[in-house]
């Protein structure tokens, strides 16, 4: 069973036109979380905006729990952010009603500081945010500058394949290897959280295989008969046995997208040629699919195409490329960089999503 991460991610816009270095300094990789809602202004929690530099999200949550004198499990956040970066993200912390929320603005430590604080009525849950805004600098760029600019224009206009990035699979693919071992008779991870990471790695890898097949065919961004059509920015879909002119227009406008499987229990909603493509791509990985089914993971769908919105890309000087864009939650900046840089996939994003 071939579980290579690098050879299974063909590019949509031709060969990568350049190489370069990302994360020369944490400031070269900035991520700002876009919650998509405002604090309530009242309630039993503080909604904190925290800036962190070269710090792990879970570790920062533990530090905030220490400041608030609560258990770490009571601190909420919407998603993990890259460690080797400068990021801003929201955390919720239980706070007694007699405590002035402004006192939280003094909470800081090595690699983190609270930059905003308001009262809020509920704990933040995973996936509560809407998007992430990226501001990246790629240094020591080598390649055809005009070709880079053409690729950037293609990314802006057409989006990119919605690959799960390498950090989803653990350091050097360790979580994926553990999934394969588990699926073929090895021991399950003892820790519940680790089991979740391993199962997620397996499912993400399988999705990437189907996406790679569609990229290879050239129809990753085009609806086919039998498609489970994904609504933009949502996890819901509808079956489309036939593709009419209205659906073609909606797909071209990026209102809907082709979808791919996150395998697990349940009957696939796709038919016709789409079912044939997915079955062929997943056939070599029956053990991983069996593991997901045994562990009661439910089948879901994910968009094959990732729109790259608010996109800007330009050279600051001869060897420094600046990129700015916004991606929906649960997606990866690696997918954008992979189209431009030959070595972006190997560099990864520092281990967190």
C-alpha positions as CSV (number, residue, x, y, z in Angstrom):
1,X,0.0,0.0,0.0
2,X,1.7,3.3,-1.2
3,X,1.1,6.0,1.4
4,X,3.5,8.6,-0.1
5,X,2.4,12.1,0.7
6,X,4.5,13.9,-1.9
7,X,3.8,11.9,-5.0
8,X,0.0,11.9,-4.6
9,X,-0.6,15.6,-4.9
10,X,-0.4,16.6,-8.6
11,X,-0.7,20.3,-9.3
12,X,-3.7,21.9,-11.1
13,X,-1.8,24.8,-12.8
14,X,1.2,23.1,-14.3
15,X,4.6,22.5,-12.8
16,X,5.5,24.7,-9.9
17,X,7.5,27.6,-11.4
18,X,9.8,28.3,-8.4
19,X,11.4,27.2,-5.1
20,X,11.6,29.3,-2.0
21,X,11.9,29.5,1.7
22,X,8.9,30.0,4.0
23,X,9.1,30.7,7.7
24,X,12.5,32.2,7.7
25,X,11.1,34.1,10.7
26,X,7.7,33.6,12.4
27,X,6.7,37.0,11.1
28,X,6.9,35.6,7.5
29,X,3.8,33.5,8.2
30,X,1.0,35.5,9.7
31,X,-2.5,34.0,10.3
32,X,-5.4,36.0,11.6
33,X,-8.5,34.1,12.6
34,X,-11.8,35.5,11.3
35,X,-14.5,34.5,13.8
36,X,-17.5,35.8,11.8
37,X,-19.4,36.9,14.9
38,X,-19.1,39.4,17.8
39,X,-18.8,38.8,21.5
40,X,-22.2,38.9,23.3
41,X,-21.0,41.6,25.7
42,X,-22.3,39.7,28.7
43,X,-22.1,36.3,30.2
44,X,-19.9,33.9,32.3
45,X,-16.9,33.8,29.9
46,X,-14.3,36.2,28.6
47,X,-13.8,36.1,24.8
48,X,-10.1,36.9,24.4
49,X,-8.2,37.7,21.2
50,X,-4.6,36.4,21.7
51,X,-1.6,37.1,19.6
52,X,1.0,34.4,19.7
53,X,4.4,34.0,18.2
54,X,6.2,30.7,17.8
55,X,3.8,29.2,20.4
56,X,1.5,26.1,20.4
57,X,-2.3,26.7,20.6
58,X,-2.8,24.1,23.3
59,X,0.1,25.5,25.4
60,X,-1.4,29.0,25.2
61,X,-4.8,27.7,26.3
62,X,-3.1,26.1,29.4
63,X,-1.4,29.4,30.2
64,X,-4.8,31.3,30.0
65,X,-6.3,28.6,32.3
66,X,-3.5,29.3,34.8
67,X,-4.3,33.1,34.7
68,X,-8.0,32.4,35.2
69,X,-7.4,29.7,37.8
70,X,-9.6,27.2,35.9
71,X,-9.0,23.8,34.4
72,X,-7.4,23.7,30.9
73,X,-10.4,21.8,29.6
74,X,-12.6,24.8,30.4
75,X,-10.7,27.0,28.0
76,X,-12.3,27.0,24.5
77,X,-10.8,27.8,21.1
78,X,-12.1,27.3,17.6
79,X,-9.1,25.8,15.9
80,X,-5.4,25.1,16.1
81,X,-3.1,27.7,14.5
82,X,0.4,27.3,13.1
83,X,3.1,27.2,15.7
84,X,6.0,28.6,13.7
85,X,4.1,31.8,12.9
86,X,2.6,35.0,14.3
87,X,-1.1,34.4,14.7
88,X,-4.2,35.9,16.3
89,X,-7.1,33.8,17.5
90,X,-9.9,33.8,19.9
91,X,-10.1,31.9,23.2
92,X,-12.9,31.7,25.7
93,X,-12.2,31.5,29.4
94,X,-14.7,31.2,32.3
95,X,-14.6,34.4,34.3
96,X,-16.5,35.3,37.5
97,X,-19.1,38.0,37.1
98,X,-17.3,40.1,39.7
99,X,-14.1,40.2,37.7
100,X,-13.5,43.1,35.3
101,X,-12.9,41.6,31.9
102,X,-10.4,44.4,31.2
103,X,-8.0,42.8,33.7
104,X,-7.4,40.0,31.1
105,X,-5.6,42.5,29.0
106,X,-2.6,42.1,31.4
107,X,-2.3,38.4,30.7
108,X,0.8,37.6,28.7
109,X,3.9,35.4,28.7
110,X,6.6,34.1,26.5
111,X,5.2,33.9,23.0
112,X,1.6,35.2,23.7
113,X,-0.4,38.3,24.9
114,X,-4.1,39.1,25.2
115,X,-4.8,42.0,22.8
116,X,-8.6,42.2,23.3
117,X,-11.2,41.0,25.8
118,X,-15.0,41.1,26.0
119,X,-17.7,39.3,28.0
120,X,-19.3,36.4,26.2
121,X,-22.1,34.0,27.0
122,X,-20.7,30.6,25.9
123,X,-17.5,28.6,25.5
124,X,-15.9,28.6,22.0
125,X,-16.2,25.2,20.3
126,X,-14.0,23.7,17.6
127,X,-14.9,25.0,14.1
128,X,-16.7,28.1,15.4
129,X,-14.7,30.5,13.3
130,X,-15.5,31.3,9.7
131,X,-12.1,31.7,8.0
132,X,-8.4,32.5,8.4
133,X,-6.6,35.4,6.8
134,X,-3.0,34.7,5.7
135,X,-0.1,37.1,5.1
136,X,3.0,35.2,3.9
137,X,6.4,36.0,2.7
138,X,8.4,33.6,0.6
139,X,12.1,34.4,0.6
140,X,15.0,33.2,-1.6
141,X,12.7,32.7,-4.5
142,X,14.3,31.0,-7.5
143,X,12.5,30.5,-10.8
144,X,10.9,32.2,-13.7
145,X,9.4,35.4,-12.3
146,X,6.8,35.8,-15.1
147,X,5.8,32.1,-14.7
148,X,5.3,32.7,-11.0
149,X,3.0,35.7,-11.7
150,X,1.0,33.7,-14.3
151,X,0.5,30.9,-11.7
152,X,-0.6,33.4,-9.1
153,X,-3.2,34.8,-11.6
154,X,-4.5,31.2,-12.2
155,X,-4.8,30.6,-8.4
156,X,-6.7,33.9,-8.0
157,X,-9.1,33.1,-10.9
158,X,-9.6,29.4,-10.5
159,X,-8.7,28.5,-6.9
160,X,-6.6,25.4,-6.1
161,X,-7.2,21.7,-5.3
162,X,-8.4,21.5,-1.7
163,X,-5.7,19.1,-0.4
164,X,-5.2,18.4,3.2
165,X,-1.8,19.7,4.0
166,X,1.1,17.7,5.4
167,X,0.6,18.8,9.0
168,X,-2.6,16.8,9.0
169,X,-0.5,13.6,8.8
170,X,1.9,14.2,11.7
171,X,5.6,14.8,11.7
172,X,7.0,13.0,8.6
173,X,3.7,11.2,8.2
174,X,3.8,9.5,11.6
175,X,0.0,9.6,12.1
176,X,-0.6,8.1,8.7
177,X,1.9,5.3,9.4
178,X,0.2,4.6,12.7
179,X,-3.2,4.4,10.9
180,X,-1.8,1.9,8.4
181,X,-0.3,-0.2,11.2
182,X,-3.5,-0.1,13.1
183,X,-5.6,-1.0,10.0
184,X,-3.4,-4.1,9.3
185,X,-3.5,-5.6,12.8
186,X,-1.3,-3.4,14.9
187,X,-2.3,-1.9,18.2
188,X,-4.6,1.1,18.5
189,X,-3.3,4.2,20.0
190,X,-4.1,4.2,23.7
191,X,-4.9,7.9,24.1
192,X,-8.3,9.0,22.8
193,X,-7.0,12.2,21.3
194,X,-4.2,10.4,19.5
195,X,-6.7,7.9,18.1
196,X,-8.7,10.8,16.7
197,X,-5.6,12.3,15.1
198,X,-4.7,8.9,13.5
199,X,-8.2,8.4,12.1
200,X,-8.3,11.9,10.8
201,X,-5.0,11.3,9.0
202,X,-6.3,8.2,7.4
203,X,-9.5,9.9,6.2
204,X,-7.6,13.0,4.9
205,X,-5.2,10.8,3.0
206,X,-8.0,9.0,1.3
207,X,-9.7,12.2,0.3
208,X,-6.4,13.4,-1.2
209,X,-6.2,10.3,-3.3
210,X,-9.6,11.0,-4.9
211,X,-8.7,14.7,-5.4
212,X,-5.4,13.7,-7.0
213,X,-7.3,11.5,-9.4
214,X,-9.6,14.3,-10.4
215,X,-6.7,16.7,-10.7
216,X,-5.0,14.2,-13.0
217,X,-8.1,14.0,-15.1
218,X,-8.4,17.8,-15.3
219,X,-12.0,17.9,-13.8
220,X,-11.3,18.8,-10.1
221,X,-13.0,22.1,-10.7
222,X,-15.8,20.9,-13.0
223,X,-19.0,19.1,-12.2
224,X,-19.5,15.6,-13.6
225,X,-22.7,13.5,-14.0
226,X,-23.4,11.7,-10.7
227,X,-21.7,14.4,-8.6
228,X,-22.5,15.2,-5.0
229,X,-22.4,18.9,-5.4
230,X,-21.0,20.9,-2.5
231,X,-22.4,24.3,-1.5
232,X,-19.7,26.9,-1.2
233,X,-18.5,27.4,2.4
234,X,-20.7,24.6,3.7
235,X,-20.5,20.9,4.4
236,X,-23.9,20.2,2.8
237,X,-24.4,18.8,-0.7
238,X,-27.0,17.7,-3.1
239,X,-27.0,14.8,-5.7
240,X,-26.8,15.8,-9.3
241,X,-27.3,12.8,-11.6
242,X,-27.1,15.2,-14.6
243,X,-25.3,18.5,-14.9
244,X,-27.3,21.2,-16.6
245,X,-26.4,24.7,-17.8
246,X,-27.5,26.3,-14.5
247,X,-25.2,24.0,-12.5
248,X,-22.3,24.7,-14.9
249,X,-22.8,28.5,-14.4
250,X,-23.0,28.1,-10.6
251,X,-19.8,26.1,-10.6
252,X,-18.0,28.7,-12.8
253,X,-19.1,31.4,-10.3
254,X,-17.7,29.3,-7.4
255,X,-21.2,29.1,-5.8
256,X,-20.9,25.3,-5.9
257,X,-18.0,22.8,-6.2
258,X,-17.3,19.2,-7.0
259,X,-17.0,17.1,-3.8
260,X,-14.9,14.2,-2.6
261,X,-15.3,11.6,0.1
262,X,-14.2,11.7,3.7
263,X,-14.6,7.9,4.0
264,X,-16.4,6.1,6.8
265,X,-19.7,4.4,7.5
266,X,-22.5,5.0,5.1
267,X,-23.5,4.7,1.4
268,X,-21.7,6.9,-1.1
269,X,-24.1,9.5,-2.6
270,X,-22.3,9.7,-5.9
271,X,-23.2,7.7,-9.0
272,X,-22.1,7.2,-12.7
273,X,-18.6,8.4,-13.6
274,X,-17.9,10.0,-10.3
275,X,-18.6,6.7,-8.5
276,X,-16.2,5.0,-10.9
277,X,-13.4,7.5,-10.3
278,X,-13.8,7.3,-6.5
279,X,-14.0,3.6,-6.3
280,X,-10.9,3.2,-8.5
281,X,-8.9,5.8,-6.4
282,X,-9.8,4.1,-3.1
283,X,-9.6,0.5,-4.1
284,X,-5.9,0.1,-3.0
285,X,-6.8,1.3,0.5
286,X,-9.5,-1.1,1.7
287,X,-7.7,-1.7,5.0
288,X,-7.8,2.0,5.9
289,X,-11.5,2.3,4.9
290,X,-12.3,-0.8,7.0
291,X,-10.6,0.8,10.0
292,X,-12.7,3.9,9.7
293,X,-15.9,1.9,9.5
294,X,-14.9,-0.3,12.4
295,X,-14.2,2.8,14.5
296,X,-17.7,4.2,13.6
297,X,-16.5,7.2,11.7
298,X,-19.3,8.5,9.5
299,X,-18.9,9.2,5.8
300,X,-18.8,12.9,4.9
301,X,-18.1,15.0,1.9
302,X,-15.6,17.9,1.3
303,X,-15.2,20.3,-1.6
304,X,-12.5,19.3,-4.1
305,X,-11.9,23.0,-5.0
306,X,-10.6,25.7,-2.7
307,X,-11.5,29.3,-3.7
308,X,-8.7,31.6,-2.7
309,X,-10.4,34.9,-1.8
310,X,-9.1,38.4,-1.2
311,X,-6.0,37.2,-3.0
312,X,-3.0,39.4,-3.6
313,X,0.5,38.3,-4.8
314,X,3.5,40.4,-5.8
315,X,7.3,40.4,-5.6
316,X,8.5,42.9,-3.0
317,X,12.0,42.5,-4.5
318,X,13.9,40.2,-6.8
319,X,13.7,37.2,-4.4
320,X,10.9,38.0,-2.0
321,X,7.3,37.1,-2.8
322,X,4.4,38.5,-0.7
323,X,1.0,36.7,-0.6
324,X,-2.2,37.7,1.1
325,X,-5.4,35.7,1.0
326,X,-8.4,34.3,3.0
327,X,-9.3,30.7,3.3
328,X,-12.4,29.1,4.9
329,X,-11.8,27.1,8.1
330,X,-10.5,23.6,7.8
331,X,-8.4,24.3,4.8
332,X,-4.7,24.7,4.3
333,X,-2.3,27.5,3.0
334,X,-0.1,24.6,1.9
335,X,-2.6,23.9,-0.9
336,X,-2.0,27.4,-2.2
337,X,1.8,27.4,-1.8
338,X,2.0,23.9,-3.4
339,X,0.9,25.4,-6.8
340,X,3.7,28.0,-6.7
341,X,6.6,26.3,-4.9
342,X,8.1,23.0,-5.8
343,X,9.2,22.4,-2.2
344,X,6.2,23.9,-0.3
345,X,4.7,20.5,0.5
346,X,7.9,19.3,2.1
347,X,8.1,22.4,4.2
348,X,4.6,22.0,5.6
349,X,3.0,24.5,8.0
350,X,4.5,23.7,11.3
351,X,2.3,21.0,12.6
352,X,-1.0,22.8,13.3
353,X,-4.0,23.6,11.3
